[in-house]
Amino acid sequence: MGREEVVTAEQLERLVDRRIERRLAEMTNEYASGRVPDVIEEGVSRREAMAIAAGGVAGYGVSTLVGGDGSGGGTIVGEGTDDEDGGATAADLQQALEDESLVRISGEIDLSGETPITIPQNTILCGNGVYRQSLDRIGGDGLRADDEGPLVEMSENDIQVLGLAVVNTGEGGDAISMNGFSGRISHTDLFATRYGIDCAPDERTTEPRINFNRVISTTGADGESVGIRVENMNDAKVINNIVAGFDTEIAILLESAIVSLNHTYTFPASGSSVGIRVDAPAVRLVNNRIEGSSERAGIEITASERSIVSQNLVQVPPGADGIALDVGSELIDSFIAYNQIEGYSSDEIASTAISASNVDTFDRCVVSPNTARHFETEGLTGVVEAAGAGGTPSAQRYFSYQAVENIDDNSLWMKASEGMYRIA
């Protein structure tokens, strides 16, 4: 087959966008009908064979568009099918996912009693929908269920869910679970009563990308719900999400995650426990906005080493701590600086800005500078005590330019590039 006969990815995208009347399957038969049977005989699935014929890469090329408004451009899921209500069923959707590499939802599909929908490897499920929680209505394209457990299951690798509204109102209901490598959930509008996005596979995986989503619940502190939970997955990217109404809005339980530019709050629930909880080392928690009625803390850190908590805006109600370090007796190699930590107001002051009541040893840590207001006490400040040091504090225990107080003689020291220098 000559190169000039292959449809490029760019050309194919333009054809899909214009909703051409010919189905993509017919187009691939016209351009590469002789090649499709050959690759199928070699063990390549029909979906991947069509992708190859259309000029894509096995598992990644666009083979057809499922969804739309009935004007053409692919098989329609959401309208025009043969069930008595005129809409697609869970079986229709599952079959489309098995057959195609790109599945586009049109309208709302109720999957109650038939979940989870399982997305195969190298597949994109997409749409353009929002969830109007106050009205309990999906606007545009989405999936709905009233079931326990996940509505959508990303069970394999390199799966994407983009743009859809996914709503599970069942008791113990989850919106999306992710189990494979390199999954992506982006620009979705999710509602769940237990887990909004749950990344907790049985075996260790890596690189979930959770970006630009809105994840909502009404469960709050009345249940053990989590908006975005990352467990048993390394190198998570949780960036630019709105998460609200869960007991814990975001929970990171495995190392090497980046959590940034997220906004967490309590409404529409009446209360919650924690805004963001970090239970793993080497997590970077940077430039998030954490507010609402968190009863325990805005940020809760239980990992004893290599935490970076910086440039976050934290607001908590009376009785709660801003940043709670529940790490045992020693904090190691951690940087907690440039955070703005606030209680509600001078009439509604919170408990402790940075709480570290059990920590008595700081090893190569910086806790400075942070700003705090409307708290009963600031708690841990930028001056770290050198407990029992005696004489000059040990330089290797601290980061450069960290202020250290020797509690044996109340002297104040600064770590510079070549050692400790007494400044008071």
N, C-alpha and C positions, 0 to 999 in steps of 0.2 A: 504494500500500500504506500503510495507516494506521500511525502510530507504535505503537499498542497491539499490533500484530501482530508486532513485532520482538522477538526474544529478546535480552535484554541479555547482556553478557559475564559479569556476575556470576551470572545465572541459568544460563548455559551451563556455567560452571565447576562449579556445584553438581550439575548433571545428570551431568556427566562423573565427578565424584568418587563419585557413588552407583552408577556403572556401570549406567546405565539399559539396559534390554533393547533398546530401539530404537536403532538406529545413528543417528549424528548426521546422516548423509546423508538418512535418512528423515524426521528431524525438520525439516531445512531444506526438504525438499520439501513438507511439510505446511504450513509457515508462509510459505514464499516461493517456491513452485514456479513462479509466473508470472514472477518476476524473473530467475531463474537463466538461462534461455535468452537473455534480452535482453543481459545483461552478457557472456555467452560470445560472442555475435555481435559485440559491441563490441571483442573482442580480449582480454578478461580470461580467464585460465586457469580451468579447472573448479574447481581448488582454491581460488583466490581468490574465484571467484563464490560458492562455498559459504560461504566466510568472511564475505563481505558479507551474504549472506542470513541468516546466523546472528547478525548484529548487530555483526560485527567490522569491521576496516579491511582493505582489500585487502592480502594478504600477511601479515597479522598475526593475523587472527581464527582461532579454533579451528574447523576443519572436521570433524575426526574424531579418534578416539583409536585409535592402532594399538598393540596390546599388550594386556596384561591376562591374566586367568586363564581365559578361555573363558566367563565368565558373562555376556558382553554388553558393550556400551559401545564397540564398534568392531571393526575388522578385527584379527585376532590375528596377530602376528608372533612366532614362537617356539614355537607349539604349534597343533595342529589343522589344519595345512596338509597338502598331499597328497603330499609327498615320502616316500620309503620309511622314513626315520628319524622321521617325525612332527614334524619341526621345520622352521623357515623356512630358505630359502636366501638367498644374496646377491642373486639376482634378485628374490625376494619383497621383500626390504628396500629395494632400489633402486627398485622400482616403487612401493612405499608412499611413499617420499620424494618421488617425482615427482608422486604424486597428492594428497598430503595436506600440510597446513601444520604439523601436530603428529603426530609419530611416537613412540609409546611402545613400547619393547622389553619383552618378557616372557620371562624365562629367558635362556639363553645361545645365541648363534648363532655357529657356526664359519664364518668367511669365507675360510679359507686357500685360496690359489690364485685368488681372485676379488676381490682388493683393487686399488685403493682403492674404498670406498663413497663416493660423491660426494653431498654435501648441497646441494640447490638453495637459491637465495636466499630469505630470509624464512621459513626452516623451523626448527623446534625438534625435536631428537632427544633423547629423555630416557629415563630408567629409574631404577632404584634398586638399585645393585650395588656390590660391593667385590671386590678381588682379594686372595686369600690366597696371597701369593707363596711362602711356605715349602711349601705344598701344591700349588702351581700349579693353583689352583681359583678359579673365579669364583663368588661367592655372590650370589644374586639375579640381576639383569639385566645383561647385558654382551655384548660382541663380542670375538671371538678370531681371531687369524690367526698363521701362521708364515711370513711373507712379508718380502721386502725392500721398503723404502719405507713410505709411510703406510698405516695401516688405514682411517682416516677422513680425508676431505679436505673442508675447509670452503672451497670454491673461490670462493664469491660473497659477497654482502654480507648483514649482519644475520642471521647464523646463530647458533644457540645449541645447545650440547651440554651437557646437564645430568644429573648423577647417575649416569651409566653407569660400569661397569667396561670399560676398553678395553685389551686385552692383545695385544701383538705380540712374539712370541718369536723371530722370524726374524732371521738375521744381517743387520745393517743395517736393522733394522725400526724404524719410527716408529709412535707411537700416533695422534697427530692432527696434521695440518698445517692452518694457517690462512692464507688468501691474500686474503680480501676485507676490506672496511671493517667496522668495528663488530661484530666477532665476539665471542662470549662462550663461555668454557669454565668451568664452575662445578661444584663438588661432585663431580667425577669421580675415579675411582681408576684410574690409568694405569700400564702397564708397557711398557717399550720397551728395545731394545738400542742404538739410536742417538739419536734425538730423542724425548723424551716429548711436548712441545708445540713445534712448529716454526712460527714466524711469519716466513717469509722469502719473500714474494711477489716475482715478477720486477719488478713495477711498484710504486711507493711507495703504501702505503695508511696507514690511521690507526686508532687507538682500539681495539686488542685489549684485552679485559678477561679476565684469567686469575686467578680467585679461588677460594679454598677447595678446592683440588685436592690429591691425593696423587699424586706422580709418582716412580716407582721404577724402578731398573735394577740389574743386577749387573755391568755392564761396567767401571765404575771407570776407573782410569788405564791399563788395557790397551787402551782404544779412545778415539777422538775423539768421545765421546758428550756430549750436553748435555741436561739435564732440561727446562729451559724456555729456548728461544732466540728472541730478538726481534731481527729484522734487517729493515731496509727498512720498518719500521712506526713511525710517530710516536705519541707520547702513549699508550704502553702503560701499563696498570695491572696490576701483578703483585703481588697482595696476598693474604696469609694462605694460602700454599701450603706443603706439606711436599714437599721434593725431596731424593732420596737415591740414592746408588749410581752416579752418572754421573761421567765425568772432570771436567766442569764442571757444577755443579748449575744455575746460572742465568747466562745470558750476555745482556747488553744491548748491541746494536750500533747503535742509532739513538737520537737525542736525545729529550728531554722525557718520559722514562719515570719512573714512580713505582714503586719496589720496596720494599715495606714488610711487616712482620709475617710474613715467611717464615722457615721453619726448614729449614736445609740440613745434611746430614751424609753420611757415607761409607757406612755399613752399608746394605745387605748386600754391597757391594763391599769389597775389602780395602784399597783406596787410591784417592785421586783427586788431581787437580792443583790445582783452585781451587774455593772455595765459590761466590763470586759474582764475575763479571768484568764490568767496565764499559768498553766501547770507544767511548763516545760522550759528547759534552758535554751539560750540562744534564740530568743524571740525578740523581734524589733517591733515595739509598739510606739508608733511615731505619728504625731499630727492627727489625732482623732478628737472628736467632740463627744464627750460622754456626759449626759445629763439625765434628769428625771428623778424618780423616787427610789433610788437604790438603797435598800435597807441596811446592807452591810458595808459596801464600798463602791466607789465609782470604778476603780481598778483594783483587782486583787491579784497579787503575785504570790505563788506558792513554790516557784522554782528558786533554788538557793544560789544559782550562779548564771552569769552571762546574760542578764536581762538588760535591754535598752528601753527605757521609758522616757520619752522626750517630746516636748512641744505639744503636749495634749492639753485640751481644755476640759477640766473635770468639775462638775457641779453636783453636789449631793445634799440631801435633806438633813434636818436635825437628827442626831443619833448615829449618823453614818460617817465613815472615814473617807477621805478623798482617795488616797492610795494606801492600801493595806499590804504590808510585807509580812506574810505569814510563812516564813521560810525556815523556821527553826532558829538555832543559835548563831548561825554564821551566814553572812552575805558575801559572795565572792564575785569579783570581776563584773560588777554591775554598774550601770550608768543611769541615774535617775535625775534628770536636770531639765531646766527650761520649761517646766510644766506650770500651767495656771490652774490653781486649785481653789474652789470656792464653795462656801455654804450658800444657802438661799439668799440671806440678807442679814443685816445686823439684828433683826428681830427673830430670825430663824437660823441660828448658828448651828453648824454641824459639829461633829466630835473632834477628830484629829486629822490634820491635813495629810501628813505622812506618818502612818502608824507602823512601828517596828518594835513592839513591846517585848518580843522574845529574842531579838537580835542583840548579842553582846560582842560580836566580832565582825569587823568589816575588813575584808582582804581585797585590796586593789579595787576600791569602789569610789564612785563620785556621787554624792547626793547634794548637788548645788549647781547653780542657784535655781530655786523654784519660788514662785509667788503664791501666797496663800492669804485668804481673807475670810472672815465670818466663820471662824472655827474656835472652839474652846481652847485648843492648843495646837501649835504648829507640829509638835511631835519631832520627828527626825529633821534636823536642819543641815545646812551645808558643812558644819563643823563636826567632824567625826572624832569620837573619843578613841584614844589609843589606850585601851584598858590595860593597866598593869605594865606599861611599857618600861618605865624606869629610865630616865635619861633621854637620849635622843630616840624618837620613834623610828622603827625600822622602815627604811625608804621603799623597799621592794613590796610593801603591803599596799601602796597607794598609787593613784594616778597622778600625773603632773598637775601642779597648781591646786592640789587638794589641801584644804585647811584641816589640820589635825590638832586636837587638844590632848595634851599629856595629862591625864587625870591624877598622876602621882604628885605633880607640882603646879598644875594649872597653867603650864606654859603652852603657848600656841605656836604651831609649826606649819610650814608650807613645803609641800613636795615640789622641788624644782628638777630640772633635767639632770643634775649631778648629785642629788641627795636632798636631805631635809635641812631647812633653814628656819631658825627660830625667828618669829616675828613679834612675839609679845611674851 
